[in-house]
Amino acid sequence: MSSVLVTGGSGFVGSHAILQLLDAGHDVRTTVRSAKRADDVRALLAAGGARDAGRVAFAIADLEHDDGWGDAVAGCEYVLHVASPFPATVPKDENELIVPARDGALRVLRAAREARVKRVVMTSSFAAIGYGHPPQAQPFDETSWTNLDAPDATPYVKSKTIAERAAWEFVATQGGIELAVVNPVGIFGPLLGRDYATSVLLVQRMLDGAMPGCPRLWFGAVDVRDVADLHVRAMTSAAAAGERFLAVAGDFLTVREIALILRARLGEEARKVPTRQLPDWLVKIAALRDPAVKQIVPELGKPRNATSAKAQRLLGWTPRPAADALVATAQSLRALRAA
């Protein structure tokens, strides 16, 4: 088996990736910003039922600084670069997201190349694929790139697009290392702790009754366990070198469709989940006083879709249904509250 570095092991995807790497028999090292965070990662792995968690080593490294990355990648054959900022609200300066995402990816790639790592698998996003385009009948695939000049190119969308483009340019100009990229849509599924993906906040707010209704938005959904699985497949398969892979489970869903799934599958537990469709004008008024709502306004009334046919064809990837991922999110949110 191989030695693998996972950046951001305390995150939603990173912790699940570590669990699957351990199950496959790999030795794992993960980066944390401080030694104190190592205990957080151990707690997440314990919650996920990790076997042989003692094979996980820790390295102190921060995406915004050069120190530590050489030691972090030393002796590793592969790197899963998962860590990247994703705030719930729009920052005042878009560079607060763009700079660490881009420069962090380049730090990881530079260190990996110098350490003769075979392949880096980078977590990008559908945000780097499906924004800034007119409505289209066909689902987005990996050949598409987000248009950064479009009004709906939010700071987060820009950060993921710019970081991924920088990574591909580095590999093309520097050589000496393989790159594969995973582009997930909204990531849901079982939570191992209270530090989870921003996409999970949608389900949380619906369950809490914090949303008065359903805005006209479309979401792609995929289970975090399947995202982790796709990373591992992209790490080990010869067919993955130099490729992007969309991670999406079936067609995109409207917020109202998500609400109806939760109501149908969870019954009384989802009694606060709203099913009323909100008019766009009402959402725009709410955005004037809520930064989180402001972030979604450019997406109102814009249906999107995407396909994971490439990952299924080349890597044999088979994701769980989106409904199962959403329900798993809700169930684990309930379990965390009870703990």
N, C-alpha and C positions, 0 to 999 in steps of 0.2 A: 504494500500500500504506500501512499504518498504522504508527504508533509505539506500541509496547506495552511496559508495565512488567510484569515477572514478579517477584513477591516470592519469595525463597528459591530463587534460581537454582542454588545448589549442592546442592539436594536431589534426590531420586530423580525425582519428578514434574516439578519445576521445570526441571531440565536437559533432560529430554525435550521439555517444552513449548517451550523455547527453540529446540531443533533443528527442531521442526516449524514454528515461526513463521519462522525463517530460510529454510527450504525454501519457504515460501509467499511470501517476498519482503518480510516485515515488518522494520522496524527495531526492535531490541530493547534495552531497558535492564533491568537486573536489580539487585536489592538484595543487598548483602552486609553482614555486621555489622562487618567491618573490611576495609581495603584488601588485606590479605594473602590474603583469601579469593578475590579476583579471579583469581589464578593457579589456584586449585582449580577454579573454574568453567571457565576456558579449557581445563584438562586434561580435564575431563569432556566438553566440546564436541568436543575433538579426538578423544577416544575414540569419540564417536558419529559421527565423520565429517562434522563441521559444514562447510558451505560458507559463505563470506562471514562468518566468525566475527568479522571486524573491525567488523561493524555492531553488535556487542553493546557497549553502554556500561554503566558500573557506577555505582551510587549507594550511599553508606554510610547505612544506616538499620537500626534495631533495633525490633522489634515492642514492646519494653517501654519505649521512649522516643519522645518527640514529634519530636526533632531529626532533620532530614534528609528527612522524608516529603514536605514541600512541594517540595523540589528533585527528589526521586525521581519524582514524578508530573508535573512540569511539562512541558507540551508533548505528553503522551501522550493518545491517543484511547481506549485501552483499558488495563485492569489485570487481570492474572491473579493473584489473591491465593492463592498456593499454600502459603506458609510457615505452619507451625504445629507446636508441639511434640508428639512422640509417643515417649515413653520406653519401654524394654523392661520396666521394673519399675514397680510402683505407688509413687508418691511418698508421703512421710509426710503431707504436707499437700496435699489435692486442689487448693487454690488455686494451687499451683505450676504446675499445668496450666491451670486455668480462667481465671485472671486474664490471663496473656499471650495466650491464644487469643482471649478476648472483647475485651480492650482493644486488642490488635493489629489485629483485624478492624475495629474502630471507628476506629482511627488511619488505616488505609488508606482506608476509606470517606470519612472526613472530609476527608482530603487530596485524594482523587480528586474529591469534589464541589466543593471550593474551586477545583480546577484545571480544572473543567468537563470532566472525563473523561466519555465517553459511557456506558461500561458497565464494571462490575466483574464478573468471573467468579470466584467464591470456591470454593475446595476445602473442602467439608465432609466428610461421611463417612456410610456406612451406620449408623455409631454414633449418628447423630442421628435415625435412622428406626426401627430394628428392635429396640430393647431395652425391657424393662419391660412386655412384653405377654404374655398367655397364649398357648400354642401355637395356631396358626391354620393352616387348610388352604390358604388362598390366599397366594401370595407377597406380601411387602411391596412397596408402591409409594410414590410420592412424597407421597401424601396422609397418610402416617403420621408421627407424631413420637414419639420416645423418651420414656418416662415417667421423669422424673428421681427420683421417689420410690421406685422399685423397687430391690430388693436388688442386681440385676445392673447398676445404673448406676454403673460404676466412674468414677474421676476422669477418665480419658480420654473415656469416653462422655459424661460431663457437660460436659467442656470443649468438645467438638464441638457438642453440642446447644445449649448456652448461647451459644456464639459465633455459630452460625448464626441462632438466634432474635434475637440482638442486631442482627445485620446486617439482617435483614428489618424489624425494628422501626425501625432508623435510616432505611432507605429509605422506609418508610411514613410516618414523621413528618417527615422533613427534605425529602424529594423532591429533584428536581434531578439524579438519577442513576439509571441502570438497574442492576439486579442479576440475575445468574443464578448458580445454585449447582450444583456437581457433587458427588454423594454416592457415592464409590467404596466398594466392598467391599475385601477384601485385595488389595493391589497387588503384582503379580509381574512377571516379564519381564526383559529384558536389563539388566544393571547396567553403568553407565559408570565407576564407581569404588567405593571401599570404604565410602562413606557412603550407605547404602541404607535402604529402608523396613523398619520392624520386622517386617512380615509376612514378609519374606524370611528372617528368622531361623528360621522354621519349616522351610523347605527346607534351610537350612544345617545345622541340628541333625539333621535326618533323614539327610542325606548323611554327616555325621560319625559317625553311630551314637551320638549323645549322648542319644537318646531310647530308653528301654527298650521302648517299645511305642506304640500309638496310643490316645490318650484319646478318649472319645466326644464329639467336637466337630465342628461343621459350619462350613465356611468358604466364603464367596463368594470368587471369584478373578476378576481382570481384569488384562490386560496393561497395563503402564505406558504403552506407546505408544498404546494405545487410550484411556487416561485423558487423555493429552495431546491427542489428536485431539478428544475430546469437549469439552475446554476451548476449543479453537480454534473448533469449530463453535458452541459456546454464545456465544462472543465475537462472531461475525460474523452469525449468523442472527437475523432479526427475530423469529422465533417463540420465541426463547429468553428474551427479556426477561421478568423476573418469574417465572421457572420454576425448579424443582428437577429434576435429572436423576440417577437412579440409574445407576451404572456397574458392571455385572456381566455376566460372560460365562457365560450358561447357569445351570443349577441349582447350588446350593451342594453342596459335596463334603464327605464325612467325612474325617478325617485318614487313616483307613485307605485310602480311595479315592485320596487323594493319593499315599500310599505305593505303592499298586499301579500307579498311572500312572508314577511315577518308575522303579519296578522294570522295568515293561514297556518303557518307551521308552529307558532308559539302560543296561539290562543290567548288566554287571559294574561299571560306574561307580557303580551304586546298590546294591551288595551289602550295605552297612551299613544301608540303610533298613529300619526295622522294619515288620513287617506284623501283629504280634500285637496283638489288641485288649486294652487295659488296663481293668480294672474301676475304677469310679469311686472306690471306697474307697482303692485304692492311689494314685491321683492325689492324693487329699486328704491322705494321709500325706506324700507328697512335697512338697506345698505348705507344710507346716509348716517346712521348711528352705530352700525355694527361692522367693523373691519372684516370679520369672517364672511359676512354676507356680501360685502363689496367685492370680494375675490371671485364670486361666482357669477356676478352680473353679466360679464362678457359672454358667458356660456348659455344664457337663457335662450330657449327655443332653437338650439343648434344640435340636431341629432347627429350622432357619430356612431361608427361601428368599426371593428377591427377584427382581423383573423389571425389565429395561431397555427394556420395550416403548415407553415414552414417548420415550426418546432415539432409538430406532430409527424411530419414527413421525414425530416432529417434526423431527429433525435428520438423518435418514438415516444414523445411526451403526450400524456393523456391527463388533462386536468379534471378535477372534480367539477360538478355543476356549480354555477355561480350561486344558486339558491342555498346549496349546502354550506358554502363558504360564509354567506351572510348569516345563516342560522348559527353556525359555529361561533361566529363573532358575538352574537347576542348571548349565547349560552355561557361563553367564557366571561363576558362582562358581568353577568349575573353572579358567576362563581367568584370573581374578584371582589365584588361588593360583599359577598357573604363571608369572605375570608377574614 
